[in-house]
Amino acid sequence: MTKLKLGRIPDEKPVKVTIELPAGLHGDLVAYAEVLARETSQEIKDPLKLIGPMLARFMQTDRGFARARKIRRTPGANSPDVD
């Protein structure tokens, strides 16, 4: 079994976004969708629906982003965007 970073894709309410991808990246996305479909036994009709979960996974595992987000949320931080 191949160890992919993505698992089953949740069925969530989408937000429409337009994106342009290089042809090679699109081909890789299609190939990834085929492997993921085999691994999860989940039919993936539109490989572009993988972009959202891929971005989410990327951001979840980006330690620099996590640190920056934590600093931003810390009360009293030197940022005008403090929640």
C-alpha atoms as an extended CHARMM CRD file, in Angstrom:
* protein
*
        83  EXT
         1         1  MET       CA              0.0000000000        0.0000000000        0.0000000000  PROA      1               0.0000000000
         2         2  THR       CA              1.2820000000        3.4610000000       -0.9070000000  PROA      2               0.0000000000
         3         3  LYS       CA              1.5530000000        5.9720000000        1.9510000000  PROA      3               0.0000000000
         4         4  LEU       CA             -0.1120000000        9.1500000000        0.6970000000  PROA      4               0.0000000000
         5         5  LYS       CA             -0.4390000000       12.3700000000        2.6780000000  PROA      5               0.0000000000
         6         6  LEU       CA             -4.1440000000       12.5310000000        1.8500000000  PROA      6               0.0000000000
         7         7  GLY       CA             -6.8070000000       10.1090000000        2.9590000000  PROA      7               0.0000000000
         8         8  ARG       CA            -10.4980000000       10.0450000000        2.1110000000  PROA      8               0.0000000000
         9         9  ILE       CA            -11.7320000000       13.3940000000        0.8320000000  PROA      9               0.0000000000
        10        10  PRO       CA            -14.4850000000       14.8810000000        3.0160000000  PROA      10              0.0000000000
        11        11  ASP       CA            -17.6760000000       16.0160000000        1.3220000000  PROA      11              0.0000000000
        12        12  GLU       CA            -17.8480000000       19.6430000000        2.4510000000  PROA      12              0.0000000000
        13        13  LYS       CA            -19.6290000000       22.7020000000        1.1200000000  PROA      13              0.0000000000
        14        14  PRO       CA            -17.2670000000       24.1520000000       -1.4810000000  PROA      14              0.0000000000
        15        15  VAL       CA            -16.2190000000       27.7280000000       -2.1470000000  PROA      15              0.0000000000
        16        16  LYS       CA            -15.6500000000       28.4260000000       -5.8420000000  PROA      16              0.0000000000
        17        17  VAL       CA            -12.0790000000       29.4450000000       -6.7240000000  PROA      17              0.0000000000
        18        18  THR       CA            -10.5110000000       29.8030000000      -10.1520000000  PROA      18              0.0000000000
        19        19  ILE       CA             -6.9220000000       28.6050000000      -10.5420000000  PROA      19              0.0000000000
        20        20  GLU       CA             -4.4730000000       28.1230000000      -13.3910000000  PROA      20              0.0000000000
        21        21  LEU       CA             -2.0460000000       25.1990000000      -13.1830000000  PROA      21              0.0000000000
        22        22  PRO       CA              0.9430000000       24.3410000000      -15.3310000000  PROA      22              0.0000000000
        23        23  ALA       CA              0.1340000000       21.3870000000      -17.5960000000  PROA      23              0.0000000000
        24        24  GLY       CA              2.6840000000       19.1480000000      -15.8800000000  PROA      24              0.0000000000
        25        25  LEU       CA              1.2490000000       19.8610000000      -12.4490000000  PROA      25              0.0000000000
        26        26  HSD       CA             -2.2470000000       19.1290000000      -13.7100000000  PROA      26              0.0000000000
        27        27  GLY       CA             -1.0200000000       15.7940000000      -15.0580000000  PROA      27              0.0000000000
        28        28  ASP       CA              0.5380000000       14.9930000000      -11.6860000000  PROA      28              0.0000000000
        29        29  LEU       CA             -2.7310000000       15.9150000000       -9.9730000000  PROA      29              0.0000000000
        30        30  VAL       CA             -4.6490000000       13.5210000000      -12.2350000000  PROA      30              0.0000000000
        31        31  ALA       CA             -2.1310000000       10.7520000000      -11.5190000000  PROA      31              0.0000000000
        32        32  TYR       CA             -2.3460000000       11.4320000000       -7.7650000000  PROA      32              0.0000000000
        33        33  ALA       CA             -6.1440000000       11.2170000000       -7.9530000000  PROA      33              0.0000000000
        34        34  GLU       CA             -5.8670000000        7.8150000000       -9.6540000000  PROA      34              0.0000000000
        35        35  VAL       CA             -3.5330000000        6.4660000000       -6.9570000000  PROA      35              0.0000000000
        36        36  LEU       CA             -5.6700000000        7.9490000000       -4.1700000000  PROA      36              0.0000000000
        37        37  ALA       CA             -8.8150000000        6.4090000000       -5.6630000000  PROA      37              0.0000000000
        38        38  ARG       CA             -7.1540000000        2.9800000000       -5.6770000000  PROA      38              0.0000000000
        39        39  GLU       CA             -5.8330000000        3.3650000000       -2.1230000000  PROA      39              0.0000000000
        40        40  THR       CA             -9.0680000000        4.6470000000       -0.5580000000  PROA      40              0.0000000000
        41        41  SER       CA            -11.6260000000        2.8740000000       -2.7770000000  PROA      41              0.0000000000
        42        42  GLN       CA            -13.2040000000        6.2940000000       -3.2240000000  PROA      42              0.0000000000
        43        43  GLU       CA            -14.2530000000        7.4240000000       -6.6870000000  PROA      43              0.0000000000
        44        44  ILE       CA            -12.6370000000       10.7390000000       -7.5440000000  PROA      44              0.0000000000
        45        45  LYS       CA            -14.4990000000       12.2060000000      -10.4890000000  PROA      45              0.0000000000
        46        46  ASP       CA            -12.7150000000       15.5730000000      -10.4880000000  PROA      46              0.0000000000
        47        47  PRO       CA             -9.0140000000       15.6310000000       -9.5650000000  PROA      47              0.0000000000
        48        48  LEU       CA             -9.2470000000       19.3940000000       -9.0270000000  PROA      48              0.0000000000
        49        49  LYS       CA            -11.2290000000       18.6780000000       -5.8560000000  PROA      49              0.0000000000
        50        50  LEU       CA             -7.9610000000       17.4330000000       -4.3480000000  PROA      50              0.0000000000
        51        51  ILE       CA             -6.4530000000       20.9210000000       -4.3600000000  PROA      51              0.0000000000
        52        52  GLY       CA             -8.3520000000       22.0670000000       -1.2530000000  PROA      52              0.0000000000
        53        53  PRO       CA             -7.4080000000       19.0580000000        0.8990000000  PROA      53              0.0000000000
        54        54  MET       CA             -3.8190000000       19.2600000000       -0.3820000000  PROA      54              0.0000000000
        55        55  LEU       CA             -3.5590000000       22.9180000000        0.5910000000  PROA      55              0.0000000000
        56        56  ALA       CA             -5.1100000000       22.1820000000        3.9840000000  PROA      56              0.0000000000
        57        57  ARG       CA             -2.6350000000       19.3340000000        4.5940000000  PROA      57              0.0000000000
        58        58  PHE       CA              0.2650000000       21.5190000000        3.5020000000  PROA      58              0.0000000000
        59        59  MET       CA             -0.7290000000       24.2920000000        5.8950000000  PROA      59              0.0000000000
        60        60  GLN       CA             -1.3180000000       21.8230000000        8.7640000000  PROA      60              0.0000000000
        61        61  THR       CA              2.2090000000       20.4780000000        8.4110000000  PROA      61              0.0000000000
        62        62  ASP       CA              4.0090000000       23.7970000000        7.7960000000  PROA      62              0.0000000000
        63        63  ARG       CA              5.7510000000       24.5530000000       11.1030000000  PROA      63              0.0000000000
        64        64  GLY       CA              6.6800000000       28.0930000000       10.0800000000  PROA      64              0.0000000000
        65        65  PHE       CA              3.0400000000       28.8500000000        9.3450000000  PROA      65              0.0000000000
        66        66  ALA       CA              1.9700000000       27.3320000000       12.6890000000  PROA      66              0.0000000000
        67        67  ARG       CA              4.4840000000       29.5100000000       14.5700000000  PROA      67              0.0000000000
        68        68  ALA       CA              3.4300000000       32.6500000000       12.7020000000  PROA      68              0.0000000000
        69        69  ARG       CA             -0.2380000000       31.8900000000       13.2980000000  PROA      69              0.0000000000
        70        70  LYS       CA              0.3790000000       31.2580000000       17.0010000000  PROA      70              0.0000000000
        71        71  ILE       CA              2.2280000000       34.5640000000       17.3470000000  PROA      71              0.0000000000
        72        72  ARG       CA             -0.5770000000       36.3650000000       15.5340000000  PROA      72              0.0000000000
        73        73  ARG       CA             -3.1720000000       34.8810000000       17.9230000000  PROA      73              0.0000000000
        74        74  THR       CA             -1.2090000000       35.6560000000       21.0730000000  PROA      74              0.0000000000
        75        75  PRO       CA             -2.8810000000       38.5410000000       22.9730000000  PROA      75              0.0000000000
        76        76  GLY       CA             -0.6270000000       41.5520000000       23.1600000000  PROA      76              0.0000000000
        77        77  ALA       CA              1.4190000000       40.5330000000       20.1250000000  PROA      77              0.0000000000
        78        78  ASN       CA              2.7970000000       43.3700000000       18.0470000000  PROA      78              0.0000000000
        79        79  SER       CA              0.3790000000       42.8790000000       15.1960000000  PROA      79              0.0000000000
        80        80  PRO       CA             -2.6370000000       44.9350000000       14.1400000000  PROA      80              0.0000000000
        81        81  ASP       CA             -4.3990000000       41.6780000000       13.1150000000  PROA      81              0.0000000000
        82        82  VAL       CA             -4.6500000000       40.1590000000       16.5920000000  PROA      82              0.0000000000
        83        83  ASP       CA             -7.9060000000       38.2370000000       16.9690000000  PROA      83              0.0000000000
